[in-house]
Amino acid sequence: MKTPTGSVQRYLSYLTLFLIGASVLAIIAIMVCTGIFHLNIRTAQSSAWDYLFGLPLVALPLGVACIIALFIVNAVQRSRANRKVTK
């Protein structure tokens, strides 16, 4: 039987992977488009660029917060497991 803590850890790890991975891909896309294709960001009329530039600003801190939450959940699970063993 799976514990609810295991599913929380799995959810947090996938969420962390998604947030940080999307941020890294957005940063690479920004570097490629501005560096190789010489795209001037100020003249770009699409609002998609606004979202592309905003994604790492939001997703990276959320990814770090998910990593911290994952460590906390893991520490609580180990603490509960140690209590069960010592009883």
N, C-alpha and C positions, 0 to 999 in steps of 0.2 A: 504494500500500500504506500502510495506516495504522500509525503508530508506537504502541507500547504507552504512551508518555508522553502521547500525545493522548487516549487512552482514560482514562488516570488523571486527566488534567485535566478531562475531561468528567464523570467520576464525582464528583470532588471539587466541581466547580461545581454539579452537580445536588444533591448532598448538602448543600452550604452553603445553597443556595436553599431546600431543603425544611426544614432545621433552623431557619433564621432566619425563614422564612415561617410555620412552625407556631408558633414562639414569639410572633411578632407577632400572629397570630390568637388565640392563647391569652390574651395580654395584653388585646387588644380585647374578647374574650368576658368576661374577668374585670371589666373596667371597665364594660361594658354591664350585666352582671348585678348588679353591686353598686351601680352608680350609678343606672341607670334603673329597674330592677325592685326596688330596695331589698332585695336578698337579703342576709340576715344569714349570713355565712359560718360563724359559730360554731354556728348552729342547723341548718345543712344536714347532713342525715344521709347523703348519698350519698358514696361514696368517689371518685366521678368528679371531684368538686371537688378532692380531694387530688391527683389526677393532673393536673388542669388548672393548679393552682397550682405543681406541681413541674416541669411541662414547660419553662417558660422558664428555670428555675434550672439545668437540665441542658442543654437544647438551645442556648441562646445561647453558653455557653462552648465547646461542641463546634463550633458554627458558626464562631466566631472561630478556633478551632484549625484548622478546615478551610480557612479563608481563608489562614492563615499557611502551611499545608502546600501550598496551591495556588501561593502566591508562590514557595516553595522549589522546587517541581517546575518551575515556569516558568523560574526562574533557572538551574536545572541544565540544562534543555533548551536555553536560549539559549547557555549556556556550551559545551555540546557542539556546537551548530551553529557557533559562532564558531571552535572548534578545527578543525572540518572545513574551513571556508572558508580558514583561514590555512595549512593544510598543503598 
